[in-house]
Amino acid sequence: MKLNHPLFFGSLLGLAVLAVGSPAQAWGDGFHHARANGTTQRSGTYQSLHNGSGTFNSTVNRQPGSASGNTTWTNANGGQGSHSFDNTWSSTGNGSGTGTHQSSTTYANGKTSSSQGTVNQTSSGNFTYSGTRTGANGDVTDVSKTSTTSDGTRTVAATYDNTTTGKTTTVDKTYSTNTNGSRQVDSTVTGPNGKTTTSDQTFTKDSNGYVQTGTVTGPNGGTSSDTRAVSYTQDTNGQVTRTMSGSVTGPNGKTEQIGNSETYTKTYTPNSDPNPGQD
């Protein structure tokens, strides 16, 4: 059973997402300036139980109608990588608008990947996205997504058409809130061979972060269970530590521990008022 759950890289690549993709991302660390216009800088260290350790520096700048950022990291072996993104948004009123997305990643082995696309939102939670991804192996994948919201449940249907191999994968996800306030993310992945993998994950917020529990059922019917506890703490100097610990139990009953953490300092600089003294 191969596991790969790097907390740091998940957070890093999540910066490029146009819309919040999971309840965990929506909650954030409790210490950030959510969607505030200005520049946020983070620098610190990361460590993973299975994926090594290193240092990172990131800068994210938000302006009215745009967000861009760059992150660099160095692993324990001296390998370096970087990720950058540039998103734009133009509102047309009543929750509608259009946007663009571009991102690129350079890995420690020198390989690169990138993505770009456009989004058209007709109302809050209802949008279409069309774009392309170029993988580190050079494969080009056309990506299309449709998001619809009804009675508090958001459904996202995505199609990934690999133009290099001619293979297509679909991913269908639903996001909802349970009666106890926890958030539910259920997904079905259908591969090019028609076989499916399903995932049911529950996110429950607590005082320091959230707990994620769920199951994954593979195409052959085998079911794995997983649990992750993510917490955030801040010391008197303002240093934030984000920690994830948990386990995954495979269909064979074997359990593997997973865990990783980031410790970083953060500074936020608001944008200056272009029209001081005016309301």
ABEGO torsion letter per residue (X at the ends): XBBBBBAAAAAAAAAABABBABAAAAAEAGABBBGBBEBBBBBEBBBBAAAEBEBBBBBBBBBBGBBBBBBBBBBAAGBBBBBBBBBBBBBAEGGBEBBBBBBBBBBAAGBBBBBBBBBBBABBGBBBBBBBBBBAAGBBBBBBBBBBBBGGBBBBBBBBBBAAAGBBBBBBBBBBBBAAGBBBBBBBBBBAAGBBBBBBBBBBBBAAEBBBBEBBBBAAGBBBBBBBBBBBBBBAAGBBBBBBBEBBBBAAGBBBBBEBBBBBBBBBBBBBBABBGBX
